[in-house]
Each structure stands twice: as C-alpha cells, then as structure tokens.
Amino acid sequence: MKKKKKKKKKKKKKKKKKLKKKKKKKKKNKKKKKKKKKKKIAIKKDPNWILLIFISISTFPSNAAYHF
C-alpha cells in the first residue's frame, strides 16, 4: 500500500510541473508581442521566416498571430 501511494504522488507532481510550463509559455508570448517591431527586422533578413509562420499555423493557429 505504501509503495502505491508514493507512485501516485509522483504522478501528481509531474502534472503540476506541466501546468507550470504552460503558464510560462503564455507569459513568453506576451513578451513577444512587445518585441514585435524588433523581430520584424530580423524576419525580413531571415529567408526561412515563411517556413516558421507555416509551422506555427500547423501547430497552433493562435501562435500564428504572434509571428505576424
């Protein structure tokens, strides 16, 4: 019984860590919005910016707005 309880606790900790990572990603996206003007200059120089936008659209349509 004691061993089973320990395993359950470990699983709960992993779930909490995943939620924290998701929250951190949302905060990073907000920071990207502020640095929009600086990133546009870098995107124009980079020939792969079109590919990056297509990848973002295929993964998360909400993330596509941040790239534009």
Rosetta constraint file for C-alpha pairs under 8 A:
AtomPair CA 1 CA 5 HARMONIC 6.40 0.50
AtomPair CA 2 CA 6 HARMONIC 6.45 0.50
AtomPair CA 3 CA 7 HARMONIC 6.50 0.50
AtomPair CA 4 CA 8 HARMONIC 6.47 0.50
AtomPair CA 5 CA 9 HARMONIC 6.43 0.50
AtomPair CA 6 CA 10 HARMONIC 6.46 0.50
AtomPair CA 7 CA 11 HARMONIC 6.48 0.50
AtomPair CA 8 CA 12 HARMONIC 6.40 0.50
AtomPair CA 9 CA 13 HARMONIC 6.38 0.50
AtomPair CA 10 CA 14 HARMONIC 6.45 0.50
AtomPair CA 11 CA 15 HARMONIC 6.46 0.50
AtomPair CA 12 CA 16 HARMONIC 6.37 0.50
AtomPair CA 13 CA 17 HARMONIC 6.32 0.50
AtomPair CA 14 CA 18 HARMONIC 6.37 0.50
AtomPair CA 15 CA 19 HARMONIC 6.44 0.50
AtomPair CA 16 CA 20 HARMONIC 6.34 0.50
AtomPair CA 17 CA 21 HARMONIC 6.29 0.50
AtomPair CA 18 CA 22 HARMONIC 6.38 0.50
AtomPair CA 19 CA 23 HARMONIC 6.38 0.50
AtomPair CA 20 CA 24 HARMONIC 6.30 0.50
AtomPair CA 21 CA 25 HARMONIC 6.32 0.50
AtomPair CA 22 CA 26 HARMONIC 6.48 0.50
AtomPair CA 23 CA 27 HARMONIC 6.50 0.50
AtomPair CA 24 CA 28 HARMONIC 6.33 0.50
AtomPair CA 25 CA 29 HARMONIC 6.35 0.50
AtomPair CA 26 CA 30 HARMONIC 6.57 0.50
AtomPair CA 27 CA 31 HARMONIC 6.57 0.50
AtomPair CA 28 CA 32 HARMONIC 6.33 0.50
AtomPair CA 29 CA 33 HARMONIC 6.52 0.50
AtomPair CA 29 CA 66 HARMONIC 7.38 0.50
AtomPair CA 30 CA 34 HARMONIC 6.97 0.50
AtomPair CA 31 CA 35 HARMONIC 6.60 0.50
AtomPair CA 32 CA 36 HARMONIC 6.18 0.50
AtomPair CA 32 CA 66 HARMONIC 7.15 0.50
AtomPair CA 33 CA 66 HARMONIC 6.38 0.50
AtomPair CA 35 CA 39 HARMONIC 6.36 0.50
AtomPair CA 36 CA 40 HARMONIC 6.30 0.50
AtomPair CA 37 CA 41 HARMONIC 7.05 0.50
AtomPair CA 38 CA 42 HARMONIC 7.00 0.50
AtomPair CA 39 CA 43 HARMONIC 6.13 0.50
AtomPair CA 40 CA 44 HARMONIC 6.34 0.50
AtomPair CA 41 CA 45 HARMONIC 6.73 0.50
AtomPair CA 42 CA 46 HARMONIC 6.30 0.50
AtomPair CA 43 CA 47 HARMONIC 7.59 0.50
AtomPair CA 43 CA 49 HARMONIC 5.56 0.50
AtomPair CA 44 CA 49 HARMONIC 7.45 0.50
AtomPair CA 48 CA 52 HARMONIC 6.42 0.50
AtomPair CA 49 CA 53 HARMONIC 6.35 0.50
AtomPair CA 50 CA 54 HARMONIC 6.34 0.50
AtomPair CA 51 CA 55 HARMONIC 6.13 0.50
AtomPair CA 52 CA 56 HARMONIC 6.21 0.50
AtomPair CA 53 CA 57 HARMONIC 6.22 0.50
AtomPair CA 53 CA 64 HARMONIC 6.24 0.50
AtomPair CA 53 CA 67 HARMONIC 6.43 0.50
AtomPair CA 54 CA 58 HARMONIC 6.22 0.50
AtomPair CA 55 CA 59 HARMONIC 6.23 0.50
AtomPair CA 56 CA 60 HARMONIC 5.70 0.50
AtomPair CA 56 CA 61 HARMONIC 6.77 0.50
AtomPair CA 56 CA 63 HARMONIC 5.96 0.50
AtomPair CA 56 CA 64 HARMONIC 5.36 0.50
AtomPair CA 57 CA 61 HARMONIC 4.71 0.50
AtomPair CA 57 CA 62 HARMONIC 7.77 0.50
AtomPair CA 57 CA 63 HARMONIC 7.02 0.50
AtomPair CA 57 CA 64 HARMONIC 5.28 0.50
AtomPair CA 60 CA 64 HARMONIC 6.88 0.50
AtomPair CA 61 CA 65 HARMONIC 7.46 0.50
AtomPair CA 62 CA 66 HARMONIC 7.66 0.50
AtomPair CA 63 CA 67 HARMONIC 6.98 0.50
AtomPair CA 64 CA 68 HARMONIC 6.73 0.50
